[in-house]
Amino acid sequence: MVINLGRTLPMAEHVRGKRSAITCHLKCASACARGVCNTSANESFRDIVDAQLSRRALLGLGAMGAAAIVLAPPLGGGRPLGAVAAPAGETGAFGFTAIDPVPHTVDSFVVPEGFDWTPIIRWGDPLFADSPAFDAADQTPEAQARQFGYNVDYTDVIRTSATTAILFVNHEYTNESIMFPAAQLEGDAERVRAVGMKAHGLSVVELTRTSETAPWTPVVGGALNRRFLDDTPYALTGPAAGSDLLQTADDPHGTTVFGTFGNCSGGTTPWGTILSGEENFNGYFRSTGTSEADLRYGLADEETARGWEHLDPRFDTRTPRYENEANRFGWVVEIDPTDPASTPRKHTSLGRLKHEGANVIVAENGKVVAYTGDDERFDYLYKFVSRDAFVAGDRSHNMTLLENGDLFVARFSGDSPSGEIDGSGAVPADGGFGGTGEWLPLVVDGRSTVDGMAVAEVLVHTRLAADRVGATKMDRPEDVQPHPTTGRVYVACTNNTDRGAAEKAGPDEVNPRTENRDGHIVEITEDGGDQTARTFTWTLLLVAGDPAQGAATYFAGFPAADVSPISCPDNLAFDSAGNLWISTDGAPSTIGYNDGLFRIALDGPDRGRVEQFLSVPREAETCGPVIHDDEWHVFVSVQHPGEDGSFAAQSSTFPDAMKPAPLAGAGGGTFAGPRPSVVQVLPVASPAPTAAPTPAPSVAPTPTPTPEDRVELVPTGGGVVGGVLAGAGALAAAGFALISRRRRGDGSASDAS
């Protein structure tokens, strides 16, 4: 059997609400059921956060003070919804009426009134002229290698003309339990594993449309189309390339790696390349699980979820001369989507960890600064500063900027005195809400600054190096985004429910609460406005949750009664007005609603106002938001829809049953089960909202502990569900420059000014 679907799954007794034990097993090797990898004595960021939040909330200091904190009615009470379309000049010209949150039992893709949606491309859709049609019941590795991959994550849509674009997508992992019939899971393990390998990796796809208001469709056989597979060679760059720690039987020089796996989020550079973060790579390897490095990275001596070690000996690092294979994953990968013959690269200068992604900004002195988070409980936030400077128009030079530079890890400090926290959230005497921080050096000027560790050791075992210098433990730092105009840095800390659990770090003098179920977003300002600075100040943009369910929430001073409830922030993006867009992963298990995409104003009187733009289907995660608000277009990737089902009893029909018309240019027929897809949202006729929000439900939904909920194909108030895209009408053109996700302000894919 390939996948153990019984209650022996490590997370079967550990999951809360609607988080699937199967997905935990496949996505992150059931990390939360295992011991915390970071056993260092370093302080945690949540300790600092909770102290600051408690003081601000109860002393009433700062903008709007305690009025910004709602100590809401008990769980099950009513949830007032005051989010409405924002007028131009506050959150920009891109107006919409915020949708109501969608209960987690609903299997629908919901968008605001006046908008509609359609998939651009789905799992299994053909990419090349010789790609076979998708047949879910008879998949082969040869077919999957020529088709669009599985669970979609980081996404970008890079426009190359008014009617052409390049789509880039990560394929993070596979859900074999809903991809294959039970007979194949039980009796054809080799084929299931081989198909699963080919469904991982990356995709580049050419897109076309008939006009600037029409939906995008894939170009089958496009000259730039490419799949990055398990046998695609990647060049290692930077100081650790060639190190003994990276040499294997297949690569005795330690300079070439085959494949990339567990690719989560990413970023698009100012010179038009894509960065992709290798995240939960440990789940693909069997190891001795006894060394300090193995333990710190979660490698274990046990059968992996997919059993790839039975197909390829490199996935069993107990095999002689493959001891270092796992060291060759956990990097930031750089890809050139405009050159299908180019060799992708893994940059060792940015360190090896569970990279959610990486995002870059050019500092005033021309140096390129990259920020990246290590997405695990109690792990760290990192910054890289390039050795060389960005040169406008010199793409070949700029593509080398991430190969050499200095690496830092963050330490945060709060401004509260010690000894005043008793675990109850009582207010410390000094007040205030924020603090300072410093970037602790790990590698500077090509030399290690960590006692007892050479440069290659610091870069390959970066977690161990960060432990030694005293970095601050954080609550799963995921996407980290520098604002393209203000330079402020936003860190999505998705959650950490293990805070205060038995035998795990509990509250201390700067951590009054015992767990963080809903997550928060940190706002960092580098000192002097210099992205290369060694020190910074920080504050909280929001502490997520649903105030109507009793959560102590904070929305940068905006009244909590007038925001959309939000939980588990994951990916971040910006629009041309400078607003932050947040996609979520985990809301069904915390606040009882499907995950979604939200807009939050960062400046002005609406700062902190959260408005929900869309909701993804049942059991899905919202990934990879891209905002082309000059055209009123929004893109997201829908990952693991129907994750709790099986091939014979699927729990989602997204997207095929929701969009009955054939998808132009996609081919491959329909499938009764879910297909992870990239989705586009466009205006139907007018971008202006046409109706006020529907009143909130009188009773807030509660998370349910079992996966047997019925599938409901019903619309919810305040949004549009299903249907066929009718095409866009006249747009209220705003006429401003585009800031599209993680790209330069004009939306281009090159350095030319």
C-alpha positions in Angstrom: 0.0 0.0 0.0 1.4 3.4 -0.9 -0.6 5.6 1.5 -1.8 4.4 4.9 -5.3 5.9 5.1 -6.1 4.4 8.5 -6.0 5.9 12.0 -2.3 4.9 12.3 -1.5 8.2 10.5 0.6 10.2 12.9 -1.8 13.2 12.8 -5.0 11.2 13.2 -5.3 12.1 16.9 -3.6 15.4 16.6 -5.5 17.4 14.0 -8.0 20.0 15.1 -11.2 20.8 13.2 -11.0 20.3 9.4 -7.3 19.9 8.9 -6.8 16.6 7.2 -4.5 14.0 8.8 -3.8 12.7 5.2 -2.8 16.1 4.0 -0.6 16.6 7.0 1.1 13.3 6.3 1.6 14.1 2.6 2.4 17.8 2.8 4.8 18.1 5.8 5.4 14.6 7.0 3.0 15.1 10.0 5.4 17.7 11.5 3.0 18.7 14.2 2.8 15.2 15.5 6.5 15.0 16.1 8.8 16.7 18.5 9.7 20.3 17.8 12.8 20.4 15.7 14.1 23.6 17.4 15.1 22.6 20.9 17.3 25.6 21.5 16.8 27.9 24.4 16.3 30.9 22.2 13.3 33.1 23.0 10.2 33.0 20.9 8.6 35.8 18.9 5.1 34.9 20.3 6.4 35.7 23.8 7.2 39.2 22.6 4.0 39.6 20.5 1.6 38.6 23.3 3.1 40.9 25.8 2.8 43.9 23.4 -0.7 42.9 22.4 -1.9 42.6 26.0 -0.5 46.0 27.0 -2.0 47.7 23.9 -5.4 46.1 24.3 -5.9 46.7 28.0 -4.2 50.0 28.5 -5.7 51.6 25.4 -2.5 53.1 24.1 -1.7 54.1 20.5 -4.1 54.7 17.6 -7.6 53.9 18.7 -6.3 52.0 21.7 -8.4 49.4 23.3 -11.3 50.1 20.9 -9.2 48.2 18.4 -9.4 45.1 20.5 -12.7 43.3 20.6 -13.3 40.9 23.4 -16.1 39.3 21.5 -19.2 37.2 22.6 -18.7 33.5 23.3 -18.3 31.0 20.4 -21.5 30.8 18.5 -22.6 34.4 19.0 -23.5 36.7 16.1 -20.8 38.1 13.9 -21.4 41.7 12.7 -20.0 42.4 9.3 -19.2 46.0 8.4 -16.9 45.5 5.5 -18.1 47.4 2.4 -16.6 48.5 -0.9 -13.8 51.0 -0.2 -13.9 54.3 -1.9 -11.1 55.3 -4.2 -8.4 57.2 -2.5 -8.4 54.9 0.6 -7.8 51.4 -0.8 -7.5 52.5 -4.4 -9.9 52.4 -7.4 -10.3 48.6 -7.3 -13.7 48.5 -5.5 -15.7 45.5 -4.5 -18.2 44.5 -1.9 -16.6 42.1 0.6 -18.2 38.7 0.5 -19.5 37.0 3.6 -17.3 34.2 5.0 -18.3 30.8 3.6 -18.9 27.8 5.9 -16.4 25.1 5.5 -19.0 22.5 4.3 -19.7 24.5 1.1 -18.0 23.3 -2.0 -18.1 26.5 -4.1 -15.7 29.1 -5.4 -17.2 32.4 -4.3 -16.4 35.9 -5.6 -17.9 39.4 -5.1 -21.0 40.5 -6.9 -20.0 41.9 -10.3 -17.2 39.4 -10.8 -17.0 35.9 -12.1 -14.2 33.2 -12.3 -12.9 30.5 -14.5 -9.9 28.2 -14.3 -7.0 29.0 -16.5 -5.4 25.5 -16.2 -6.1 22.3 -14.2 -4.1 19.3 -13.0 -3.6 17.0 -16.0 -4.2 19.6 -18.7 -1.9 19.2 -21.8 1.1 21.5 -22.2 2.7 20.1 -25.4 1.6 19.1 -28.8 2.2 15.5 -27.9 0.6 15.6 -24.5 -2.1 12.9 -24.1 -5.6 13.7 -22.8 -6.0 13.5 -19.1 -7.4 10.1 -17.9 -7.7 10.0 -14.1 -8.4 6.3 -14.1 -5.3 5.4 -16.2 -2.5 7.7 -15.3 1.1 7.0 -16.4 4.4 8.8 -15.5 5.0 9.4 -19.2 1.6 11.2 -19.5 2.0 13.3 -16.3 5.4 14.5 -17.5 3.7 16.2 -20.4 0.8 17.5 -18.4 0.2 20.3 -15.9 1.3 19.1 -12.4 -0.6 18.6 -9.2 -1.0 20.8 -6.1 -0.5 24.4 -7.3 1.1 27.0 -5.0 3.2 30.0 -5.9 1.9 31.6 -9.1 2.8 34.5 -11.3 1.2 35.8 -14.5 3.9 37.9 -16.3 2.3 39.9 -19.1 4.5 40.1 -22.2 2.0 42.0 -24.4 -1.7 43.0 -24.2 -2.7 39.5 -25.2 0.2 37.2 -24.2 1.6 36.2 -20.9 3.8 33.7 -19.1 2.3 31.6 -16.2 4.6 30.2 -13.6 3.4 27.7 -11.0 4.9 25.6 -8.2 3.5 22.0 -7.7 4.2 21.5 -4.0 3.0 17.9 -3.3 0.5 15.2 -4.3 -2.6 13.8 -2.6 -2.4 10.2 -3.8 -5.5 9.2 -1.8 -7.8 11.2 -4.1 -5.7 11.0 -7.3 -5.8 7.2 -7.7 -8.4 4.4 -7.4 -8.0 2.2 -4.3 -7.0 -0.7 -6.5 -4.0 1.2 -7.8 -3.0 2.4 -4.4 -3.1 -1.2 -3.1 -1.7 -3.1 -6.1 0.3 -0.8 -8.4 2.6 1.0 -6.0 5.4 1.5 -8.5 3.2 3.3 -11.0 1.5 5.4 -8.4 4.9 6.5 -7.1 6.3 7.2 -10.5 3.2 9.3 -11.5 3.5 11.2 -8.2 7.1 12.1 -8.9 6.2 13.6 -12.2 3.3 15.6 -10.7 5.7 17.5 -8.5 8.0 20.2 -9.6 7.3 23.4 -11.6 5.5 24.5 -14.7 5.9 27.4 -17.2 3.0 27.9 -19.5 2.3 30.4 -22.3 -1.0 32.2 -22.0 -3.1 34.1 -24.6 -6.3 36.0 -24.7 -8.4 37.7 -27.4 -8.5 41.1 -25.7 -7.4 42.9 -22.5 -10.8 42.2 -21.0 -11.0 38.5 -22.0 -10.0 35.5 -19.9 -6.6 33.9 -20.3 -6.2 30.5 -21.8 -3.1 28.2 -22.1 -1.2 27.8 -25.3 -0.8 24.1 -25.8 2.6 23.6 -27.5 3.7 27.1 -26.6 7.4 27.7 -27.3 8.1 28.6 -23.6 6.1 25.7 -22.1 8.2 23.6 -19.7 7.8 21.1 -16.9 10.6 20.9 -14.3 10.6 17.3 -13.2 12.4 14.9 -10.8 15.2 14.4 -13.4 15.7 18.0 -14.3 19.3 19.1 -13.5 19.8 22.1 -11.2 23.1 23.8 -10.8 24.2 24.6 -7.2 25.7 28.1 -6.8 27.4 30.0 -4.1 30.0 29.2 -1.4 28.6 25.7 -0.4 28.6 24.4 -4.0 31.1 21.6 -4.4 31.3 21.1 -0.6 31.8 17.6 0.8 28.4 18.0 2.4 26.7 18.1 -1.0 28.6 15.3 -2.8 26.8 12.0 -3.6 27.3 8.9 -5.7 25.5 10.6 -8.6 27.3 13.9 -8.2 30.8 13.4 -6.8 31.5 17.1 -7.4 28.6 18.4 -5.4 27.4 20.8 -8.1 24.4 19.3 -9.8 21.1 18.2 -8.3 18.2 16.4 -10.0 14.8 17.7 -9.2 13.1 20.1 -6.8 10.3 19.0 -4.4 8.1 20.5 -1.8 8.1 23.9 -3.6 5.8 26.2 -1.7 5.8 29.9 -2.3 8.3 32.1 -4.1 8.8 35.5 -5.7 9.5 37.2 -9.0 12.8 39.2 -9.2 13.2 42.7 -10.6 15.1 41.1 -13.5 12.3 38.8 -14.4 13.3 35.4 -13.0 11.3 33.3 -10.6 12.4 32.3 -7.1 10.9 29.1 -5.6 11.2 27.9 -2.1 11.9 24.2 -1.3 9.9 23.7 1.9 9.0 20.3 3.4 11.8 18.3 1.7 12.4 16.2 4.8 9.2 14.2 4.1 10.7 12.7 0.9 13.8 11.1 2.6 14.4 8.2 4.9 17.4 8.8 7.0 19.2 7.5 10.1 17.5 10.2 12.0 20.2 10.3 14.7 22.6 13.1 13.8 22.1 16.6 15.2 21.4 17.9 11.6 18.9 15.1 10.9 17.0 15.9 14.1 17.0 19.6 13.5 15.6 19.2 10.0 13.0 16.6 10.9 14.6 13.7 9.0 13.7 10.3 10.4 14.4 6.6 10.1 10.9 5.5 8.9 9.0 4.8 5.7 8.2 8.0 3.9 4.6 8.8 3.0 5.1 8.1 -0.7 7.8 5.5 -0.5 10.0 7.0 -3.2 13.0 5.3 -1.5 11.7 2.1 -3.1 12.0 3.6 -6.6 15.3 5.5 -6.3 18.0 4.8 -3.7 18.9 8.5 -3.3 15.7 9.0 -1.3 17.2 6.7 1.4 20.2 8.5 2.9 21.1 5.4 4.8 22.3 4.0 1.4 26.1 4.3 1.1 27.3 7.4 -0.9 23.8 8.9 -0.7 24.2 10.2 2.9 24.2 13.8 1.6 21.2 13.7 -0.7 18.8 15.4 1.6 21.4 18.2 2.0 20.8 19.0 -1.7 17.2 20.1 -0.9 15.9 23.0 1.2 17.2 25.8 -1.0 15.9 28.8 -2.9 15.7 27.9 -6.6 15.9 30.5 -9.4 14.3 29.8 -12.8 14.3 31.8 -16.0 10.8 31.4 -17.4 11.7 33.1 -20.7 14.4 30.5 -21.7 13.2 26.9 -21.9 16.8 25.7 -22.4 18.2 27.4 -19.3 19.5 25.5 -16.3 17.7 26.3 -13.0 19.9 27.1 -10.0 19.8 26.4 -6.3 21.4 29.2 -4.4 23.3 28.1 -1.3 24.0 31.7 -0.2 20.5 32.0 1.1 20.9 29.1 3.4 19.2 25.7 3.7 15.9 25.5 5.6 12.2 25.0 5.0 11.9 28.0 2.7 8.3 29.1 2.3 9.7 31.3 -0.5 12.0 34.3 -1.1 11.2 37.9 -2.1 13.7 40.6 -3.1 13.9 44.3 -3.2 16.7 46.6 -4.5 18.2 48.8 -1.7 19.1 52.4 -2.2 22.8 51.4 -2.6 21.9 49.0 -5.4 22.4 45.8 -3.3 19.7 43.2 -3.7 18.0 42.2 -0.4 16.1 38.9 -0.1 13.8 38.0 2.8 12.8 34.4 3.6 11.0 32.6 6.4 11.6 29.1 7.7 8.1 27.6 7.9 8.2 25.5 11.0 7.0 26.0 14.6 9.6 28.0 16.5 11.8 28.7 13.6 13.4 31.9 12.2 13.3 34.8 9.8 16.3 35.4 7.5 17.7 38.2 5.3 20.3 38.0 2.5 22.2 41.1 1.2 24.0 40.6 -2.1 27.7 41.3 -2.5 27.2 43.0 -5.9 24.8 45.7 -7.0 21.9 45.6 -9.3 22.6 47.0 -12.8 19.5 48.2 -14.7 19.3 46.6 -18.1 22.0 44.0 -17.4 20.0 40.9 -17.0 22.9 38.4 -17.2 24.7 40.2 -14.4 21.6 40.5 -12.2 21.0 36.8 -12.5 24.2 36.3 -10.5 23.3 38.6 -7.6 21.9 35.8 -5.4 25.1 33.7 -5.7 27.2 35.6 -3.2 26.4 37.9 -0.2 25.8 38.1 3.5 23.3 36.1 5.4 21.5 37.2 8.6 18.9 35.9 11.0 16.5 38.0 13.0 16.3 38.7 16.7 13.3 40.6 18.0 13.1 42.6 21.3 10.0 43.9 23.0 9.9 47.0 25.1 8.2 45.5 28.2 10.0 44.8 31.5 10.6 41.3 32.6 8.8 39.5 35.4 5.3 41.0 34.8 3.7 38.2 32.8 1.8 35.5 34.7 0.3 33.7 31.8 -3.1 35.4 32.1 -2.5 38.2 29.7 -2.2 40.8 32.5 -0.8 44.1 31.3 2.8 45.0 32.1 3.4 48.3 33.6 5.4 50.0 30.8 2.8 49.9 28.0 3.7 50.3 24.4 3.1 48.2 21.3 6.1 47.3 19.2 9.8 46.8 19.6 13.2 46.7 18.0 15.3 44.0 16.4 18.6 43.2 14.9 19.9 41.1 12.1 22.4 38.6 13.5 25.2 37.8 11.0 25.8 34.2 9.9 28.0 34.8 6.9 29.6 38.2 6.2 32.2 39.0 3.4 32.5 35.3 2.6 33.4 34.3 6.2 31.4 32.5 8.8 30.6 34.5 11.9 29.3 31.4 13.8 31.8 29.8 16.2 32.9 26.3 15.3 31.2 26.3 11.9 32.7 26.8 8.4 30.9 28.7 5.7 29.6 25.6 4.0 28.4 24.2 7.4 26.5 27.4 8.1 24.8 27.3 4.7 24.0 23.6 4.7 23.0 23.4 8.4 21.6 27.0 8.6 19.2 26.1 11.4 22.0 24.9 13.7 23.9 28.1 12.9 20.9 30.3 13.7 20.4 28.4 17.0 23.9 29.2 18.1 23.7 33.0 17.5 20.4 33.4 19.5 17.8 34.1 16.8 14.2 34.6 17.9 11.8 31.7 17.6 8.7 32.6 15.5 5.3 31.1 14.9 5.8 29.5 11.5 7.0 32.5 9.4 5.7 31.9 5.9 5.6 34.5 3.2 7.9 37.5 3.8 7.2 40.5 1.5 9.0 43.8 1.2 6.7 46.5 0.1 7.8 47.8 -3.3 7.4 51.5 -2.5 7.6 51.9 1.3 10.2 49.2 1.9 8.4 48.0 5.0 8.6 44.2 5.3 5.5 42.0 6.1 5.9 38.6 7.7 2.9 36.1 7.7 3.2 34.0 10.8 0.5 31.4 10.1 0.0 29.9 13.5 1.6 27.7 16.2 -0.9 25.8 18.3 1.9 24.1 20.2 2.8 27.2 22.2 2.2 26.1 25.8 1.5 22.5 25.0 2.8 19.8 27.3 6.6 19.6 27.3 6.8 22.5 24.8 7.6 26.2 25.3 5.0 27.9 27.4 4.2 31.5 28.4 6.9 33.5 30.0 7.5 37.1 30.9 6.8 38.3 27.4 4.3 35.6 26.3 1.0 35.8 28.1 -0.9 33.4 25.9 -0.5 29.7 25.5 -1.2 29.1 21.8 -1.6 30.9 18.5 -4.3 29.3 16.5 -5.0 32.1 14.0 -1.7 33.6 13.3 -0.6 37.2 12.8 1.3 39.5 10.5 4.4 41.4 11.5 5.4 44.8 10.0 9.2 45.5 10.0 10.7 48.9 9.2 14.5 48.8 8.5 16.3 51.5 10.4 16.9 54.6 8.3 14.8 53.2 5.5 17.8 51.1 4.5 17.0 47.5 3.5 20.7 46.6 4.2 20.5 47.9 7.8 21.5 45.6 10.7 18.7 46.9 13.0 15.0 47.6 12.7 11.7 48.4 14.5 8.6 46.3 14.3 5.0 46.3 15.1 2.0 44.1 14.5 -0.2 44.8 11.5 -2.8 42.3 12.6 -3.5 39.5 15.1 -5.9 37.3 13.2 -9.1 35.6 14.2 -12.8 36.0 14.3 -13.8 38.5 17.1 -17.3 37.1 17.1 -16.0 33.8 18.2 -14.2 35.1 21.3 -10.8 35.7 19.9 -8.7 38.7 21.1 -7.9 40.2 17.7 -6.1 43.4 16.5 -6.3 45.0 13.1 -3.8 47.9 13.3 -6.3 50.0 15.2 -9.3 49.5 12.8 -12.5 48.5 14.6 -12.7 44.8 14.7 -16.4 44.8 14.3 -16.0 46.1 10.8 -13.6 43.6 9.3 -13.9 40.2 7.6 -12.8 37.4 10.0 -9.4 36.0 8.9 -7.3 33.1 10.2 -3.9 31.5 9.3 -2.3 34.1 6.9 0.0 32.4 4.4 0.8 34.1 1.1 1.1 37.9 0.6 0.9 40.2 -2.4 0.5 43.9 -3.1 -1.7 45.9 -5.5 -1.0 49.2 -7.2 -2.6 51.2 -4.4 -0.1 49.7 -2.0 -2.6 47.5 -0.2 -1.6 44.0 1.1 -3.5 40.9 -0.1 -3.5 37.9 2.1 -4.3 34.3 1.2 -5.1 31.9 4.0 -4.4 28.2 4.8 -6.2 26.6 7.8 -9.3 28.7 8.5 -11.7 25.7 8.4 -10.0 24.3 11.4 -9.9 27.5 13.4 -12.9 29.7 12.6 -15.0 27.3 10.6 -14.9 29.0 7.3 -13.3 28.1 4.0 -10.0 29.7 3.2 -9.9 32.8 1.1 -8.2 35.9 -0.2 -8.4 39.2 1.7 -7.3 42.8 1.2 -6.0 45.0 4.0 -5.2 48.7 3.8 -1.7 49.6 5.1 -2.0 53.4 5.3 -4.5 56.1 5.9 -7.8 56.0 7.8 -8.6 52.5 6.6 -5.3 51.0 7.8 -6.0 47.5 9.2 -9.4 47.1 7.4 -9.7 43.5 6.2 -12.1 42.7 3.4 -12.6 39.2 2.0 -12.5 39.1 -1.8 -13.0 35.4 -2.5 -13.4 32.0 -0.9 -12.0 28.7 -2.3 -13.9 25.4 -2.3 -14.3 22.9 0.4 -11.1 21.6 2.0 -8.9 23.8 -0.3 -6.1 26.2 0.5 -5.8 29.6 -1.2 -2.3 30.1 -2.7 -0.2 32.3 -4.9 -2.3 35.5 -5.2 -1.5 37.8 -8.2 -3.2 41.2 -8.4 -3.5 42.9 -11.8 -5.8 45.6 -10.5 -5.1 47.9 -13.5 -7.3 45.4 -15.4 -9.4 44.4 -12.4 -8.0 40.9 -12.6 -7.1 38.7 -9.7 -5.5 35.2 -9.8 -5.1 32.5 -7.2 -4.1 28.9 -7.1 -6.5 26.4 -5.5 -4.6 23.7 -3.7 -5.8 20.4 -2.3 -9.6 20.9 -2.9 -11.5 17.9 -1.4 -8.5 16.7 0.6 -10.5 14.5 2.9 -12.2 12.4 0.1 -11.2 9.3 -1.7 -11.1 8.5 -5.4 -14.4 6.6 -5.0 -16.1 9.2 -2.7 -14.7 12.6 -3.6 -15.6 15.5 -1.3 -15.2 18.2 -3.9 -16.0 18.6 -7.6 -13.9 21.7 -8.2 -13.7 22.9 -10.9 -15.3 20.7 -13.5 -18.8 20.4 -12.1 -18.8 24.1 -11.2 -18.0 25.3 -14.8 -19.9 23.0 -17.2 -18.7 24.7 -20.4 -15.5 23.3 -21.9 -12.4 25.2 -21.0 -11.0 26.8 -24.1 -7.7 25.4 -25.0 -7.4 23.2 -22.0 -8.7 19.8 -23.3 -8.4 16.6 -21.3 -12.1 16.2 -20.6 -13.7 16.4 -17.1 -13.2 14.6 -13.9 -15.7 13.8 -11.1 -13.2 14.6 -8.5 -11.2 17.7 -7.6 -8.4 19.1 -9.8 -6.0 21.7 -8.3 -6.2 24.7 -10.6 -5.1 28.2 -11.3 -8.1 30.5 -11.3 -8.7 33.9 -12.7 -11.3 36.4 -11.4 -12.6 39.1 -13.8 -15.4 41.7 -13.7 -18.6 40.6 -15.5 -19.9 43.9 -16.6 -18.9 46.8 -14.3 -16.1 46.8 -11.7 -18.3 48.8 -9.3 -20.2 46.8 -6.6 -23.9 46.6 -7.3 -25.2 45.5 -3.9 -24.6 46.0 -0.2 -23.2 43.0 1.8 -25.7 40.4 2.8 -26.2 40.5 6.6 -24.0 38.1 8.6 -25.4 34.8 9.7 -26.9 34.9 13.1 -24.7 32.1 14.4 -21.1 31.7 13.5 -20.1 28.3 12.3 -18.0 26.1 14.5 -15.1 23.8 13.3 -16.1 20.2 13.2 -13.9 17.4 14.3 -14.8 14.8 11.6 -14.4 14.7 7.9 -17.8 13.3 7.0 -19.6 16.6 6.4 -21.9 16.6 3.4 -20.9 18.4 0.3 -23.1 21.4 -0.4 -23.3 23.1 -3.8 -25.1 26.3 -2.7 -24.3 30.0 -3.0 -23.7 32.2 0.0 -24.8 35.7 0.5 -22.7 38.6 -0.8 -21.0 36.7 -3.6 -21.3 35.0 -6.9 -20.9 31.2 -7.1 -20.2 29.0 -10.1 -21.5 29.8 -13.6 -19.7 30.4 -16.8 -17.6 33.5 -17.3 -19.6 35.9 -19.5 -16.7 38.1 -20.4 -15.8 41.5 -19.1 -17.5 44.8 -20.1 -16.1 48.3 -20.0 -13.6 48.8 -17.3 -13.2 51.9 -15.2 -9.5 52.3 -16.1 -7.5 53.7 -13.2 -4.5 54.6 -15.3 -1.9 53.8 -12.7 1.3 51.7 -12.9 1.0 48.0 -12.0 2.5 46.5 -9.0 1.8 42.8 -9.7 2.6 40.5 -6.8 6.3 40.2 -6.4 7.5 42.0 -9.5 8.7 45.5 -10.4 6.1 48.2 -10.5 5.5 48.3 -14.3 4.7 44.6 -14.5 7.6 43.9 -16.9 9.8 40.8 -16.9 13.1 42.6 -17.7 15.4 45.2 -16.3 14.8 47.8 -19.0 13.4 51.0 -17.5 
